[in-house]
Amino acid sequence: MADKVYNFGAGPAMLPVPVMEQIRDEFLDYHGMGVSVIEISHRSQEFGEILAEAKRLFRELANVPENYRILFLHGGARMQFSALPMNLAGRTSSKKCLYIESGNFAGLAIKDAAPYGDIRVIASSASSNFDRLPTVSLAAIEQDASYLHLTSNNTLFGTQWPDFPKTGSVPLIADQTSEILSRKIDYSRFGMIYAGLQKNLGPSGMAVAVIRDDLLGFASDQTPLLLNYATCAKDDSLTNTTNTFAIYVVKLVLQWLKNEGGVTAIEARNRAKAAQLYAQIDSSGFYLGFAQPDSRSLMNVTFNLPSADLEKKFLDEALARGLYGLPGHRSVGGVRASIYNPMPLAGVEKLIAFMREFEQRNG
């Protein structure tokens, strides 16, 4: 490429350049086999080694306790919206499933879960158009519930839980799709977390889940085989032919993350990127941040310009400068800079320089 393009798209998102280069170099001949990694059997020794290493690296990087299983699941995070209540609503006789509504994907999780349990929304920030996180009290969490679900990072609106609510004896479940491995998190506080691969881990269409052993085995009789977490755990994510290529890419991304210094180092980098970008927004009378400061995301920075015409001009000129994927979600509009793990500081600095120049010419 003659000019460097930085991909700020929310997902499928950018992958680390060294990972893309390794995929290119190994694609036609994986480790001297004479065939591509995308062609080898999911039952082969070679793929077994890929799967085992991907799980080992994830457990190491996230410091996952030994009493949790790491699963690779079909259908991305959206499929888990239905699979969760199918697997966990029956954990208690009440079949109560509690949800916190903090944005679009939290709303979809509630909608998709509705046929499979007694779904109850205990907190919501819809009244403020999801520009902040809702307040959750322990008193609102019914202790006979099967689980409490939240979305830890709101991709559309640019909010993120800085810490997580105490839930008593109710297992906390988190959709961490847009922040997985971007900061240190104590996994022992959760009954389960899950994440689509397409933000920080690899290609779209699959999810990784980390589930505590004692939450397996409660699936309803109507749960499809491929959505049954206990079956997936027993079969080591190989109940049927899995997406071998996606898991191979995940392994490479995890190795890259380890080489970069692990989650501690990447969190420091992510905080530095976000701090610089928010500082530019806050120091300007031209750009208006959407999310309230105490709810701001490290992964998705959302802001608006004074008019829709200026926003269109900004986005068109940014794209011409090699700043790709900045339009906000179609349901929200504005500008959204997704600065996931692979986004280098240089990309954020280039965006900030363009923002300053654009304001000087149009402010």
N, C-alpha and C positions, 0 to 999 in steps of 0.2 A: 504494500500500500504506500502510495506517495505521501499521503497525509494521514496522521493517526486519527482514527475515529474512536470516540469514547461512547460506550453503550450505556445509557442511563435508563434503559427500558426496565419495566417492573417484572417482566417474566413472560416467556423464557428470557433469561437474563444472560449477561456476559459470563464467560468462563475465563479462568486465568490463561494468559497466553502460553505459558509453558505446558499447560495441560493440553491445549489445542494443538500445539506442536507435537507433543508425544502421540496424541491420537492420530495425527497425520502420518507420522513416521511409522507407527505400528499397524496402521489400518489394513494394509494388504498382506502383511506377514507378521503374525503375532508370535514373538519369541522364537523365531526360526521354524515355526510349524508349516509355513508355506500357505497358510490360510488366514483369513481375517478373524479378529476376535468376534466379529458380528456373526460369524459362521459356525463357531464351535458349539458343541452340545452343552446344554445346561447341566448335563449329568457327567460331563467330562472332568478328569482330574484338574485340567488347566482352569476351567471355570470354577471348580470347587475352591481352588487356591485364591482366585480373585474374590469370591464371595467371603471367604474366611478372613482375608486381609482387610476387606472393606469394613466388616464388622469389628475386627480387632482395632483398626485405626479409629473408628467412630467411638468405641468404648474408651479408648485411651484419651482421645482429644476432649471428649465431653465428660470424662470421669464418671461413666455410667456404672452404678453399683452392680454387683454380680447377680443380684436377685431380679434383674430386669432382662428381658429378651429384646433383641434388635431384629426387627422384621422389615423386609422389603415387600411392599404391597402394590397391587395393580390399581390403576385409576386415579392416581394422584391424591391430593388432600381432599378433593370434593367427594370422592368415593367414601372416605372415612366419615363424612357427615352422616351417612346412612348406616355405615357399618358399626359406628360407636354404640348407638342404642340397641342395635341388634345383638351386640356382644355383651353389653354392660347393663342395660336396663333391668334385666332379670337378676342382677346381683342382690337386689332387695325386693321384698314382697310389694312395696309401694310402686315400684317401677318409675319413681320420680327421677327425672333427669333435669338438672338445673343448668341454666344458661345465662351468660352475661352478654348483652348485645352492645358491641362497641363499634360496629361498622358493617359494611356490606357482606363480608364473608362470614362474620358472626351471624348475621341475619339469614344467610343461606344455610348455615349449619343448623339453625333452629328450624327452618322450613323443611329441610331434608330429613331431620330427625322426627318430625311430627307424627308420622304413621307408626312409629315403633316404640313409643313410650309415653309416659305422662310428662310432657315437655313444659317446663315452667321457666319463664324469664324473670329473674330476680333483680336485675339491674340493667339500665339502658341509658345511653347518652344520645338517643335519637332526637330528643327535643332540642339539642344544640347542634344538630346536623353532624354529630360525631366528631366535633372539634376537640373533644376531651374524653378522658376515660370516666366511666361511671363510678360512683362510690359504692363499695360493697362492704356490708357489715357481717360479722360472724353470726349475728342474731338472725339475719335473713336466710342463712344457709340451713335448711331443714336437714337434720342429722340422720333421717331415715332415707335420704336420697341416695340413688345409685352412684351419681357423680356430679361434679360441677365443671362445666366447660367454659373456656374463654379462648379468645384469639389474642395471642400475646403481642402481635404487631399488626397494625391496621394499614395495609398496603395502600388503599385508596386515599384515606384521609390523612395519613402520616402521623399516627399516634402509636405509642408503645408503652406497655406496662413496665415501669422502672423496677417494681417489685410485685409480688403476687399476694393475693388475699389469703389469709389463714382460713382453712376450711374445716377444722376439727377432724372428725373421723371420715368425712366425705372425700373420696379420691378426687384430686384436681387433675383435669385433663386440659391440655393446651395444644391448640393449632399453632405451631411455630414456623409455618411455611416460609414467611418472609424474614425470619431472623435466625434460623437454625445455625448454631455454631458461630454466631457473630459476637457473643459475649459469654462470660462465665455464668452458668446457671446451675443451681443445686438440683439435680434430677431426683434426688431422694424426696423432694417436696411434692412430686407428682406421682399420680397413679399411672399416667401415660402422657407422652407427648407424641405428636406426629407432624410431618412436614412434607409437602410436595418438594420434589427435587429441584424445581426449575429456577430457584432464586439463588441459592448458595451452594448447591450440591451437584447439579448435573442437568440432564435433559428433562423435559416435561413428560408427564404421563405415568409416573410412579411416585410412591411416597415411602419414606422411612418412618417406622414407628418404634418407640421404646416403651415397653409395657411391663409393669410389675408382675411377677409370677402369680401372685395371689388373685389377680384380676382375670386370669385365663379360666375358661371352662364354664362361663355363664351364658353362652350364646343361646338364643332361642332356637327352637326346632326349625323355624322358617329361615334361618340364616343361610344364605348360599355358601357352598363349600369354600369358594375362593375369598369370601369375606369373613370367614371364621378365624379369629386370631389364634385360638388354640390349635387349630389344624395347621395354620401357617407356621406356628412355632414348632410343632412336632415335626413338620416336613422341612424345616430350615429354609422357609420361603420358596420351596421348590415343589409345591403341590401340583403345579403345571409348569409349562415352559415359561420361565420368567423373562423379563427384558434384560438379557445378558449384557448388551451394550451399555445400557444405562448404569448398571451396577459397576461395570468396568470403569466408566467415566467417574462415578462417585469415588471409587478407590483412588483414582488419580488425583481428584480434587482434594481428598482427605490427605494424601501424601504431600501435595503442594502446601496445604494448610500447616501440616506438621513442619515442613521445611521452612515455612515463614515464621516459625516460632510458636505455633499452636494458638489456641483460643485467647490466651492472655495477650499475646502480641497483636493479634488481629483486632481484639477489642480496643486496645489503645489506638490503633490506626483508625478504626471506625469512629471512635470518639473525636479524634483530631479532625477527621474529614467533616463530620457533622458540625462540630463547633465552628469551623471556619465558614461553612456555608450559612449556618444560622446567623453568625455574626454579620455577614454581608447583608442578609435580609433585614436584620434588626437595626443596622446602622443606616438604612436607606429609608427615605420617605416615599420611595417609588414602589418597592416590592413589599407585599403584605403576606406574612406567614399565615397559613390556615390553622394549624393545630395550636392549641394553647401551650405556652412554654413548658408547663409542668407535665405535659403529656406527649411531648415531641418524640418522634422516632429517630433513631440513629440510622435507619435503613432507607426510609422514604421521606424526603423533604418536600413538602407541598407549599406552594405559594401562588399568589395572583399578582397581576399587573393592574394598572388603573382602569383599563378597558379591555373588552374582548378583542377589539381591533389591534391593540398593542400586544396582547397575548399572542395572537396569530402571527404578527410581525416578528415578535421575539422568537417563537418556535421555528418559523421559516428560516430566519437568519442563523439561529443556533444550529440547525441541521446543516446548513451550508458551511458552517465552521467545523463540522465534524463532531457535533454534540448531538448524538442520536438518542431517540426514545424519550424525549422530555415532555410530550403532551400528557396532561392529567387523564385519568380514566374518563371514558365517555360519559359516565353518570355524574362526574364532578367538575370536569374542565380544569382550567388553570394549568399550572406547571407542576410536574412531579419529577424530582431527581432521585432515582433509586441508586443508592451508593452501597451496594452489597459488598461482601468480602473481597471479590476480585477487583473492584474499582480502585485503582491506585490514587494516591493523593494528587498526582499530576493531573488526573482527569477532573477532580474537583477544583483544582487551581485554575484550570483552563476555563471551566464554567464560570467561576467567580470573576475572572478577568473579562469575559464576555459580558457578564451582568453589569459590571462597572461601565464598560464602554457603551453598552446599549442605553443605560440610564443617562449617561452624559449626552448622548445624541437625541434622546426622546423624552427626558424628564422635564 
